[in-house]
């Protein structure tokens, strides 16, 4: 399994390109602002062909480049229906700080030509990969995570899956819930029902920051610890 990652744009959003190996089809996950050149570099280096662009949610730092990337490679864009409206009108999901960063710019956002909708528990067969969709609302209404079996050798037998968590779960933190469409109790339910039951050996590839694992977060993440101990997890969160 080949996974290439790079932080893109002013928000340092992690964009991922995943494939079964070099010279194959691939999927692009969360192409944010200025991500298109990085995607092109990865595609060229590994001789890949993008067939799908997957969005963990509709915030602008994760989907800014979805239309140009999908259009360049004639790829299908996948998003949960709860966030689909943000493809054409991302201002609906922005914080005041983010909106102020964009003042004075002339930006136009449109849906890609080919959009497909995600549903909880769906199993996608894309580019030779099997990806399970977990609907994880809280950061946004349409937030999802993607899990795929790990088939590489580099991690050895100690890795069962990789999880592209978007802004659900970070190393030591979780996504913020104070933006339009966010809801903290819903976020806690998503963490309790979609994260805590997972195996410790799953590698977490988040939307921002360094990779981690379910086991590490279960043992050290204050939000998960509060849930395990019956607390309210009222701590500082991250993300756009």
C-alpha positions as a Markdown table, in Angstrom:
| # | Residue | x | y | z |
|---|---|---|---|---|
| 1 | Unk | 0.0 | 0.0 | 0.0 |
| 2 | Unk | 1.3 | 3.4 | -0.9 |
| 3 | Unk | 0.3 | 6.5 | 1.1 |
| 4 | Unk | 1.8 | 9.9 | 0.3 |
| 5 | Unk | 1.0 | 12.9 | 2.4 |
| 6 | Unk | 1.8 | 16.6 | 2.5 |
| 7 | Unk | 0.5 | 19.7 | 4.4 |
| 8 | Unk | -1.2 | 22.2 | 2.0 |
| 9 | Unk | -2.1 | 25.8 | 2.2 |
| 10 | Unk | -2.1 | 28.4 | 5.0 |
| 11 | Unk | -4.0 | 26.0 | 7.4 |
| 12 | Unk | -1.5 | 23.1 | 6.9 |
| 13 | Unk | -4.2 | 20.7 | 6.0 |
| 14 | Unk | -2.9 | 17.2 | 5.4 |
| 15 | Unk | -3.7 | 16.0 | 1.9 |
| 16 | Unk | -3.3 | 12.2 | 1.3 |
| 17 | Unk | -2.8 | 10.2 | -1.9 |
| 18 | Unk | -3.4 | 6.5 | -1.4 |
| 19 | Unk | -2.9 | 3.6 | -3.9 |
| 20 | Unk | -2.2 | -0.1 | -3.9 |
| 21 | Unk | 1.3 | 0.8 | -5.2 |
| 22 | Unk | 3.2 | 2.7 | -7.9 |
| 23 | Unk | 1.9 | 2.7 | -11.4 |
| 24 | Unk | -1.8 | 2.2 | -10.3 |
| 25 | Unk | -5.0 | 4.1 | -9.8 |
| 26 | Unk | -5.2 | 6.2 | -6.6 |
| 27 | Unk | -7.6 | 8.2 | -4.4 |
| 28 | Unk | -6.9 | 11.8 | -3.2 |
| 29 | Unk | -8.2 | 12.7 | 0.3 |
| 30 | Unk | -8.8 | 16.3 | 1.4 |
| 31 | Unk | -7.1 | 18.5 | -1.3 |
| 32 | Unk | -7.1 | 21.8 | 0.5 |
| 33 | Unk | -5.8 | 25.2 | -0.6 |
| 34 | Unk | -2.7 | 25.0 | -2.9 |
| 35 | Unk | -2.9 | 21.2 | -2.8 |
| 36 | Unk | -3.2 | 20.7 | -6.6 |
| 37 | Unk | 0.5 | 21.1 | -7.3 |
| 38 | Unk | 1.4 | 18.7 | -4.5 |
| 39 | Unk | -1.1 | 16.1 | -5.9 |
| 40 | Unk | 0.4 | 16.5 | -9.3 |
| 41 | Unk | 3.9 | 15.9 | -7.9 |
| 42 | Unk | 2.9 | 12.7 | -6.2 |
| 43 | Unk | 1.0 | 11.5 | -9.2 |
| 44 | Unk | 4.0 | 12.1 | -11.5 |
| 45 | Unk | 6.5 | 10.6 | -9.1 |
| 46 | Unk | 4.6 | 7.4 | -8.5 |
| 47 | Unk | 2.9 | 7.1 | -12.0 |
| 48 | Unk | -0.6 | 7.2 | -10.5 |
| 49 | Unk | -4.0 | 7.9 | -11.9 |
| 50 | Unk | -6.5 | 9.6 | -9.5 |
| 51 | Unk | -10.0 | 8.1 | -9.9 |
| 52 | Unk | -11.6 | 9.6 | -6.8 |
| 53 | Unk | -11.3 | 12.6 | -4.5 |
| 54 | Unk | -12.6 | 11.8 | -1.0 |
| 55 | Unk | -13.6 | 14.6 | 1.4 |
| 56 | Unk | -13.7 | 14.0 | 5.2 |
| 57 | Unk | -15.9 | 17.1 | 5.4 |
| 58 | Unk | -16.8 | 20.3 | 3.6 |
| 59 | Unk | -14.7 | 22.9 | 5.4 |
| 60 | Unk | -12.8 | 25.1 | 2.9 |
| 61 | Unk | -9.3 | 24.0 | 4.2 |
| 62 | Unk | -10.1 | 20.4 | 3.2 |
| 63 | Unk | -12.0 | 21.0 | -0.1 |
| 64 | Unk | -10.6 | 24.2 | -1.6 |
| 65 | Unk | -9.0 | 22.3 | -4.5 |
| 66 | Unk | -11.6 | 19.5 | -5.0 |
| 67 | Unk | -13.0 | 20.8 | -8.2 |
| 68 | Unk | -9.7 | 21.5 | -10.0 |
| 69 | Unk | -8.2 | 18.2 | -8.8 |
| 70 | Unk | -11.3 | 16.2 | -9.8 |
| 71 | Unk | -11.6 | 18.0 | -13.1 |
| 72 | Unk | -7.9 | 17.6 | -14.0 |
| 73 | Unk | -8.1 | 13.8 | -13.6 |
| 74 | Unk | -11.7 | 13.2 | -14.5 |
| 75 | Unk | -12.2 | 11.8 | -11.0 |
| 76 | Unk | -15.4 | 11.5 | -8.9 |
| 77 | Unk | -15.7 | 13.6 | -5.8 |
| 78 | Unk | -17.2 | 11.9 | -2.7 |
| 79 | Unk | -18.8 | 13.8 | 0.2 |
| 80 | Unk | -21.4 | 13.1 | 2.8 |
| 81 | Unk | -24.8 | 14.8 | 1.9 |
| 82 | Unk | -24.7 | 16.7 | 5.2 |
| 83 | Unk | -21.8 | 18.8 | 3.9 |
| 84 | Unk | -22.5 | 18.8 | 0.2 |
| 85 | Unk | -23.9 | 22.3 | 0.2 |
| 86 | Unk | -20.4 | 23.6 | 1.3 |
| 87 | Unk | -18.9 | 22.6 | -2.0 |
| 88 | Unk | -20.6 | 25.5 | -3.7 |
| 89 | Unk | -20.9 | 27.8 | -0.7 |
| 90 | Unk | -18.1 | 27.1 | 1.8 |
| 91 | Unk | -18.8 | 30.5 | 3.5 |
| 92 | Unk | -21.6 | 28.7 | 5.3 |
| 93 | Unk | -19.1 | 26.7 | 7.3 |
| 94 | Unk | -16.4 | 29.3 | 8.0 |
| 95 | Unk | -15.3 | 30.9 | 11.2 |
| 96 | Unk | -15.1 | 34.6 | 11.4 |
| 97 | Unk | -11.3 | 34.4 | 11.4 |
| 98 | Unk | -11.2 | 32.3 | 8.3 |
| 99 | Unk | -13.7 | 34.5 | 6.4 |
| 100 | Unk | -11.6 | 37.6 | 7.3 |
| 101 | Unk | -8.5 | 35.9 | 5.7 |
| 102 | Unk | -10.3 | 35.7 | 2.4 |
| 103 | Unk | -11.7 | 39.2 | 2.3 |
| 104 | Unk | -10.8 | 41.1 | -0.8 |
| 105 | Unk | -10.1 | 37.9 | -2.8 |
| 106 | Unk | -12.2 | 36.9 | -5.8 |
| 107 | Unk | -13.0 | 33.2 | -5.2 |
| 108 | Unk | -15.6 | 31.1 | -7.0 |
| 109 | Unk | -16.5 | 27.7 | -5.8 |
| 110 | Unk | -18.6 | 25.1 | -7.7 |
| 111 | Unk | -19.3 | 21.5 | -7.4 |
| 112 | Unk | -17.2 | 19.1 | -9.5 |
| 113 | Unk | -18.9 | 17.7 | -12.5 |
| 114 | Unk | -19.2 | 14.2 | -10.9 |
| 115 | Unk | -20.2 | 14.1 | -7.2 |
| 116 | Unk | -21.2 | 11.0 | -5.3 |
| 117 | Unk | -22.6 | 10.9 | -1.8 |
| 118 | Unk | -21.2 | 8.9 | 1.2 |
| 119 | Unk | -23.2 | 7.0 | 3.7 |
| 120 | Unk | -22.4 | 5.5 | 7.1 |
| 121 | Unk | -21.0 | 2.0 | 6.9 |
| 122 | Unk | -20.6 | 2.1 | 3.1 |
| 123 | Unk | -17.7 | 0.1 | 1.7 |
| 124 | Unk | -16.1 | 1.8 | -1.3 |
| 125 | Unk | -14.0 | -0.2 | -3.8 |
| 126 | Unk | -11.9 | 2.5 | -5.4 |
| 127 | Unk | -8.4 | 2.2 | -7.0 |
| 128 | Unk | -8.1 | -1.3 | -5.8 |
| 129 | Unk | -8.6 | -0.2 | -2.2 |
| 130 | Unk | -11.5 | -1.1 | 0.1 |
| 131 | Unk | -12.5 | 1.9 | 2.2 |
| 132 | Unk | -15.1 | 1.8 | 5.0 |
| 133 | Unk | -17.0 | 5.0 | 5.6 |
| 134 | Unk | -17.8 | 6.1 | 9.2 |
| 135 | Unk | -20.2 | 9.0 | 9.6 |
| 136 | Unk | -18.7 | 11.0 | 12.4 |
| 137 | Unk | -20.8 | 14.2 | 12.9 |
| 138 | Unk | -19.8 | 16.8 | 15.4 |
| 139 | Unk | -17.2 | 18.9 | 13.7 |
| 140 | Unk | -19.6 | 19.3 | 10.8 |
| 141 | Unk | -22.9 | 17.5 | 10.2 |
| 142 | Unk | -21.4 | 15.6 | 7.3 |
| 143 | Unk | -18.0 | 14.7 | 8.7 |
| 144 | Unk | -16.8 | 11.2 | 7.9 |
| 145 | Unk | -13.7 | 9.1 | 8.5 |
| 146 | Unk | -12.3 | 6.5 | 6.1 |
| 147 | Unk | -10.7 | 3.2 | 7.2 |
| 148 | Unk | -8.7 | 0.9 | 4.9 |
| 149 | Unk | -6.9 | -2.4 | 5.6 |
| 150 | Unk | -3.2 | -1.9 | 5.8 |
| 151 | Unk | -1.5 | -4.1 | 3.2 |
| 152 | Unk | 2.0 | -2.7 | 3.3 |
| 153 | Unk | 5.2 | -4.2 | 4.7 |
| 154 | Unk | 6.7 | -1.1 | 6.3 |
| 155 | Unk | 4.4 | -1.3 | 9.3 |
| 156 | Unk | 4.7 | -5.0 | 9.8 |
| 157 | Unk | 1.9 | -7.1 | 11.4 |
| 158 | Unk | 1.3 | -4.5 | 14.1 |
| 159 | Unk | -1.0 | -2.4 | 11.9 |
| 160 | Unk | -4.4 | -3.7 | 10.9 |
| 161 | Unk | -5.9 | -0.6 | 9.3 |
| 162 | Unk | -5.3 | 3.1 | 8.6 |
| 163 | Unk | -7.9 | 5.7 | 9.4 |
| 164 | Unk | -8.1 | 9.0 | 7.6 |
| 165 | Unk | -9.8 | 10.9 | 10.5 |
| 166 | Unk | -10.2 | 14.4 | 9.0 |
| 167 | Unk | -11.0 | 16.8 | 11.9 |
| 168 | Unk | -12.5 | 14.1 | 14.1 |
| 169 | Unk | -9.4 | 13.0 | 15.9 |
| 170 | Unk | -5.9 | 14.5 | 16.2 |
| 171 | Unk | -2.8 | 13.5 | 18.1 |
| 172 | Unk | -3.8 | 14.7 | 21.6 |
| 173 | Unk | -7.0 | 16.5 | 20.6 |
| 174 | Unk | -10.2 | 16.5 | 18.6 |
| 175 | Unk | -11.9 | 18.9 | 16.1 |
| 176 | Unk | -13.5 | 22.1 | 17.2 |
| 177 | Unk | -17.3 | 22.2 | 17.4 |
| 178 | Unk | -17.9 | 26.0 | 17.6 |
| 179 | Unk | -18.3 | 26.5 | 13.9 |
| 180 | Unk | -21.6 | 26.5 | 11.9 |
| 181 | Unk | -22.8 | 22.9 | 11.8 |
| 182 | Unk | -20.7 | 21.9 | 14.8 |
| 183 | Unk | -22.1 | 20.3 | 17.9 |
| 184 | Unk | -20.0 | 19.2 | 20.9 |
| 185 | Unk | -22.3 | 16.5 | 22.3 |
| 186 | Unk | -22.6 | 15.0 | 18.9 |
| 187 | Unk | -18.8 | 15.0 | 18.5 |
| 188 | Unk | -18.5 | 13.1 | 21.8 |
| 189 | Unk | -21.0 | 10.5 | 20.6 |
| 190 | Unk | -19.0 | 10.1 | 17.4 |
| 191 | Unk | -15.8 | 9.6 | 19.4 |
| 192 | Unk | -17.6 | 7.1 | 21.7 |
| 193 | Unk | -19.3 | 5.1 | 19.1 |
| 194 | Unk | -16.9 | 5.3 | 16.1 |
| 195 | Unk | -13.4 | 5.7 | 17.7 |
| 196 | Unk | -13.3 | 4.0 | 21.1 |
| 197 | Unk | -14.5 | 0.6 | 19.7 |
| 198 | Unk | -11.6 | 0.5 | 17.3 |
| 199 | Unk | -8.4 | -1.6 | 17.7 |
| 200 | Unk | -5.4 | 0.0 | 19.3 |
| 201 | Unk | -3.1 | -0.9 | 16.3 |
| 202 | Unk | -5.0 | 1.3 | 13.8 |
| 203 | Unk | -2.9 | 4.1 | 12.5 |
| 204 | Unk | -4.7 | 7.5 | 12.5 |
| 205 | Unk | -3.9 | 9.9 | 9.7 |
| 206 | Unk | -5.5 | 13.2 | 10.8 |
| 207 | Unk | -6.5 | 16.3 | 8.9 |
| 208 | Unk | -3.8 | 18.4 | 10.7 |
| 209 | Unk | -0.6 | 17.5 | 12.5 |
| 210 | Unk | 1.2 | 14.3 | 13.0 |
| 211 | Unk | 0.0 | 10.7 | 12.7 |
| 212 | Unk | -1.0 | 8.8 | 15.7 |
| 213 | Unk | -2.7 | 5.5 | 16.7 |
| 214 | Unk | -6.0 | 4.6 | 18.3 |
| 215 | Unk | -4.0 | 3.0 | 21.2 |
| 216 | Unk | -2.0 | 6.1 | 21.8 |
| 217 | Unk | -5.0 | 8.3 | 21.8 |
| 218 | Unk | -7.0 | 6.0 | 24.0 |
| 219 | Unk | -4.2 | 6.1 | 26.5 |
| 220 | Unk | -3.3 | 9.8 | 26.3 |
| 221 | Unk | -5.9 | 11.9 | 24.5 |
| 222 | Unk | -7.7 | 13.9 | 27.3 |
| 223 | Unk | -11.1 | 13.8 | 25.4 |
| 224 | Unk | -11.0 | 10.0 | 25.0 |
| 225 | Unk | -9.9 | 9.7 | 28.6 |
| 226 | Unk | -12.8 | 11.8 | 29.8 |
| 227 | Unk | -15.2 | 9.7 | 27.8 |
| 228 | Unk | -13.7 | 6.5 | 29.3 |
| 229 | Unk | -14.0 | 8.0 | 32.8 |
| 230 | Unk | -17.5 | 9.4 | 32.2 |
| 231 | Unk | -16.4 | 13.1 | 32.0 |
| 232 | Unk | -17.7 | 15.9 | 29.8 |
| 233 | Unk | -14.4 | 16.4 | 27.8 |
| 234 | Unk | -14.6 | 20.2 | 28.1 |
| 235 | Unk | -11.2 | 21.0 | 26.8 |
| 236 | Unk | -9.6 | 23.0 | 23.9 |
| 237 | Unk | -10.1 | 21.6 | 20.4 |
| 238 | Unk | -8.3 | 22.1 | 17.1 |
| 239 | Unk | -9.0 | 22.6 | 13.4 |
| 240 | Unk | -10.4 | 25.3 | 11.2 |
